[in-house]
Amino acid sequence: MRLENLPEEFVRALPVLEKLNLAGFETYFVGGCVRDALLGRAIHDVDIATSAYPAEVKAIFPKTIDIGIEHGTVLVLMGKSEAEHYEVTTFRTESDYTDYRRPDHVDFVRDLREDLRRRDFTVNAFACGADGEIIDLFDGLQDLQDKRLRAVGLAEERFNEDALRIMRAMRFAAALGFEIEPMTFQAMMSHAELLMKISIERIFVELDKLLRADGWRKGLSVLIESGAWQYLPDFELAGLKKFLTVLSKTFQFKSSAQAWAIMLAQFDNISVKKYLRKWKVSNEFIRDVTALTEAHQLDKWDLASVYKFGLATCQLVDDWKMAEGLKIDFDRTVKIDERLQIHDKSEIVVKGSDLIKMGFQAGPELGKMLAEIEEKIVNNEWINKREFILEKISTVSGI
Ligand SMILES: Nc1ccn([C@@H]2O[C@H](COP(=O)(O)OP(=O)(O)OP(=O)(O)O)[C@@H](O)[C@H]2O)c(=O)n1
C-alpha cells in the first residue's frame, strides 16, 4: 500500500531521506508519525530510521547534534536557519531488559525487520519510504482498519521489555478509540505488576495523555479491567468507578489540572497535595489542582473568590460543575471578573514603601495594612488611586 499524498510534515523531511538513500542507506519514516499519517491525524514528531550507523549519518549531513548516540539517535539540522531538525535513528535491536524498562544495550543492525519487530504495537510498527510505500510486516494495516491495538509478536515479551507499554496500550485505546486485542489484553493483566518498576513520572505522562484523549472513559475502563490501577499510587477502585459516572456523557477535560482535580475529587479522604507528591509532579501543577479543588467547594463566585483563583480557574470550575449537572451562569463569572479593579497584588498603586514614608513601621502591622488595602480594592470599597488610598489610610490610622 502506498500513501498517495504524503503529509506536509513528511514532504519537508524528504531531503533527509533522499540524501541517506542516495548514499546507499535504506531510510524510512517510522513509528507514531506513520500511524497518524495513515489515520489522517495530526503529526507531532517525524521519526526517521535508517540502516546507516550514527557515524555514517554524521558524515552525510553538515550539521548534526549527538542527542542519544549510544541509542543510535542523531539530530539532523536542516534548512537555512537550521530551524528544522529531525531525529535520525539507526535500525537497532534491544536485548535483555533486566529492569523491565531499559534495554541493557542496543545493537545497531542493517535490517529494517529487526528494528520493527522490537516495537510495541502493530500500528506503531509501520515504516514508510520516501515514495510513500508502507512497509507493514505485522498486519498493522488490518488492525488499523479494524480499530484494534495488538502487540507486535508475543505481547508478554513486549511488556517484559518495557512495562510502560501497558499504560501506552490504554492511552492508545483512549486516543484512537481502538479495542485491545484479547491476547494483548491478557498479557496486560498478567504483567500489570511490572508497572511498579516503572518511574512514576513516565506513568504520569501516559495517564495524563489518556485523560486528555477523546476516549478517556474507554482508557480508564481498561485501566480498571486490566487491574493495572492497583499498581498506581493509592488508586481507589470505588473512586475510579465513580469518576466514570459523575460527569455528563460527552465531557472532555479542558486541562490536565482539571482532569486530575476531578479524578481526585472522587477519591475518599485524600489530601490533594500529599497525593500528588507521590506522582512527583511539579509544584505548579500541584498548585493548579489544589486551586481547582478548593474553588470547586465554593457555592457562588464573588469578587474575592474570582480575584483569589483567577478567571481561568473559575471557568474551569464552572465547566466542571456544569458537567456534574448544575446550572451555571458563565456570563456572571466573566462580569464579576470585569468588575475587578486589579487581578494581582502588584497592580495596587500604593506600595509598602509609601506607607513607611507616611510613618508606618516595617513589620507585621505594615503587612496587615497592605492586606487590608488589597481587600478593600478587591471588594471595590476603595478605588485603586494613589491619593484616594493615602487619604483613606490617614483617616483610618490617624497618621
Ligand atoms: N515504550 C515504547 C515507546 C515507543 N516505542 C516505539 O517508538 C515509537 C515512537 O514512540 P513515541 O514517540 O513515544 O510514541 P508514538 O507512538 O510516536 O506516539 P505519540 O507521539 O502519540 O506519543 C512508537 O511508535 C513505537 O514504535 C515502543 O515500541 N515502545
The ligand as an ORCA input file, in Angstrom:
! r2SCAN-3c Opt
* xyz 0 1
  N       7.675      2.020     25.075
  C       7.775      2.232     23.768
  C       7.842      3.536     23.251
  C       7.951      3.704     21.886
  N       8.007      2.622     21.061
  C       8.170      2.802     19.594
  O       8.700      4.096     19.324
  C       7.785      4.862     18.529
  C       7.815      6.311     18.948
  O       7.447      6.429     20.302
  P       6.733      7.689     20.929
  O       7.186      8.905     20.238
  O       6.872      7.577     22.409
  O       5.185      7.423     20.691
  P       4.330      7.499     19.389
  O       3.900      6.145     19.002
  O       5.034      8.313     18.353
  O       3.000      8.215     19.878
  P       2.767      9.717     20.350
  O       3.609     10.605     19.505
  O       1.302      9.893     20.149
  O       3.148      9.719     21.805
  C       6.445      4.164     18.743
  O       5.553      4.424     17.698
  C       6.863      2.727     18.817
  O       7.157      2.203     17.553
  C       7.949      1.351     21.580
  O       7.995      0.394     20.831
  N       7.849      1.166     22.926
*
